[in-house]
Amino acid sequence: RGFTSVLITFVAPISVFLLDFYFTRGFSSGLETERESMQNVITASEWIAECLSRFDLEGAETALTDSPLPPPLQTAFDSILANLHTYRPYLPQSCFERFREDFSGSDDSDDCGGSLSHSSTD
């Protein structure tokens, strides 16, 4: 009887810790996957926003096509892009020259990066 009670005294807590580790590991793996997904959405949104701010509508269209955005965000960016396509002919050309000058320090072309890994600190 003494060996059984000693065994239960040690096995029960160890079993609890092992089960806790098993369930926590599954939660942690799912959380890491979700974090990576959110980081991809943030990176894509930064790239699209930068293209839109430069009036690089072609770059923004490419980014929207290639990006892993959730549907509500995709719809919002599509709407902004459509509005910019509509209003661009009515804006004075001097507006676009100012945008080219503002961003010419980092890139002389109208391209906003060309990949979803583009960051705004380049």
GUKOLBA-673021 format. One line per 10 residues: number of its first residue (from 1); their letters; for each residue x, y, z of C-alpha. Coordinates in steps of 0.02 Angstrom, whole numbers, plus 50000, padded with zeros to 5 digits. Last residue first. Layout:
NUM = a = X:Y:Z  ... $
end
This chain:
122 = dtsshslsgg = 50685:52544:47627  50589:52589:47787  50417:52569:47709  50440:52383:47690  50427:52276:47535  50399:52091:47578  50237:52092:47480  50334:52111:47320  50353:52237:47179  50407:52385:47281 $
112 = cddsddsgsf = 50295:52532:47252  50336:52559:47069  50321:52740:47011  50508:52748:46984  50640:52856:47067  50642:52760:47232  50691:52809:47409  50730:52993:47392  50604:53012:47251  50457:52991:47370 $
102 = derfrefcsq = 50413:53173:47402  50470:53226:47228  50358:53097:47141  50212:53149:47251  50240:53333:47208  50245:53292:47022  50080:53199:47042  49994:53349:47118  50065:53463:46982  49969:53359:46853 $
92 = plyprythln = 49808:53436:46917  49677:53313:46978  49523:53279:46871  49598:53130:46779  49640:53047:46948  49464:53057:47018  49391:52896:46946  49548:52790:46963  49569:52858:47140  49389:52809:47180 $
82 = alisdfatql = 49414:52633:47111  49572:52613:47215  49483:52671:47373  49341:52549:47340  49460:52404:47307  49552:52448:47469  49389:52440:47567  49334:52278:47484  49502:52194:47520  49491:52252:47702 $
72 = ppplpsdtla = 49317:52176:47720  49370:52016:47628  49526:51976:47732  49688:52020:47643  49814:51892:47582  49890:52003:47446  49935:51964:47266  49786:52044:47179  49782:52192:47297  49968:52220:47275 $
62 = teageldfrs = 49954:52214:47086  49810:52339:47092  49911:52452:47209  50060:52447:47092  49947:52494:46946  49869:52635:47047  50035:52715:47092  49950:52871:47159  50094:52888:47283  49978:52871:47434 $
52 = lceaiwesat = 49894:52724:47348  50059:52633:47327  50106:52664:47508  49935:52605:47567  49952:52445:47464  50124:52407:47534  50073:52442:47713  49916:52336:47692  50019:52190:47624  50138:52199:47772 $
42 = ivnqmseret = 49993:52209:47896  49903:52062:47815  50062:51957:47816  50090:52000:47999  49912:51946:48038  49941:51777:47957  50105:51754:48051  50018:51794:48215  49877:51672:48176  50001:51533:48143 $
32 = elgssfgrtf = 50092:51573:48305  49927:51569:48401  49883:51400:48330  50053:51330:48381  50035:51405:48556  49862:51330:48580  49925:51158:48531  50076:51177:48647  49962:51230:48790  49858:51072:48771 $
22 = yfdllfvsip = 50008:50954:48775  50098:51051:48913  49943:51046:49023  49926:50859:48994  50109:50834:49042  50092:50944:49196  49936:50852:49256  50017:50684:49226  50169:50737:49328  50055:50792:49470 $
12 = avftilvstf = 49963:50623:49470  50118:50515:49447  50211:50576:49602  50079:50555:49738  50001:50409:49647  50167:50315:49649  50195:50357:49834  50018:50295:49873  50047:50135:49776  50216:50101:49857 $
2 = gr = 50143:50120:50032  50000:50000:50000 $
end
